[in-house]
Amino acid sequence: MTSLPAGVERREFDGRESLATRGEPVSGEPTDGDWRRWDPRRSKLGAMLERGMETGLAGDETVLYLGAAAGTTVSHVADFAGPTYAVEFAARPARDLLAVCGPRPNLFPLLKDARKPETYAHVVEPVDVVIQDVATRGQARVALANRRFLREDGRLLLAVKARSEDVARDPDEVFDEVLEALEEGFEVLETRSLEPYHDDHLGVVARPR
Ligand SMILES: C[S@@+](CC[C@H](N)C(=O)[O-])C[C@H]1O[C@@H](n2cnc3c(N)ncnc32)[C@H](O)[C@@H]1O
């Protein structure tokens, strides 16, 4: 089994083993003391870890998280990582994201468009990891645009949602196209389907070229 980053453990909740991090609960998830359940069905990164992908995460990394939404996953990331920049462009989920940031002094919300990294380049430092979960067309372009923040030995952890590129096309064709586009700036190290946790999603681990 692949190793989990420091600060992420498998623990029992209601008799079932699950990933967990230590931090303030966010949406009524089951807890065990300081530990809170990390549900892979609600988190692409959680699903990548459950599927045994080699994310390269050791814990304590500096992270740029693209597509933070209301903060479900990025809250877990901030529980085990260092400074974590959370980009989300929709105002409504960003409101909930602010509440998630409250008790997490290492989590910085940015109400920005991930397709326009120049709008937050003055705030974000070089990072060890870019985690991307933006349900939008042009997911490879978003990753390529944000490669500038990634350290040379850093990692891109990307969840590709086929339906966001084209609802009508065969997901495998979409994945091939996204992977090919990524090659312009990344070397893809591993890919894996995120089923049964997320239909028609591909988990990708890549490093900058
Ligand atoms: C699937 S949800 C993310 C869920 C979140 N990552 C989690 O696991 O808690 C995708 C999010 O990406 C955001 N998004 C889509 N395009 C974006 C863009 N260009 N810039 C920033 N956020 C974007 C959407 O508003 C939405 O909140």
The ligand as an ORCA input file, in Angstrom:
! r2SCAN-3c Opt
* xyz 0 1
  C     -15.682     19.997     -8.366
  S     -15.676     21.567     -7.634
  C     -14.337     21.515     -6.515
  C     -14.548     20.696     -5.259
  C     -13.394     20.876     -4.289
  N     -12.127     20.723     -4.946
  C     -13.444     19.900     -3.137
  O     -13.074     18.736     -3.314
  O     -13.820     20.299     -2.037
  C     -14.989     22.578     -8.885
  C     -14.822     24.021     -8.483
  O     -13.992     24.659     -9.442
  C     -14.412     25.996     -9.528
  N     -13.877     26.552    -10.766
  C     -14.209     26.234    -12.035
  N     -13.506     26.968    -12.910
  C     -12.696     27.768    -12.166
  C     -11.732     28.760    -12.490
  N     -11.463     29.044    -13.763
  N     -11.097     29.393    -11.485
  C     -11.372     29.079    -10.185
  N     -12.281     28.162     -9.812
  C     -12.936     27.500    -10.792
  C     -15.931     25.897     -9.489
  O     -16.523     27.145     -9.133
  C     -16.129     24.808     -8.435
  O     -16.303     25.366     -7.168
*
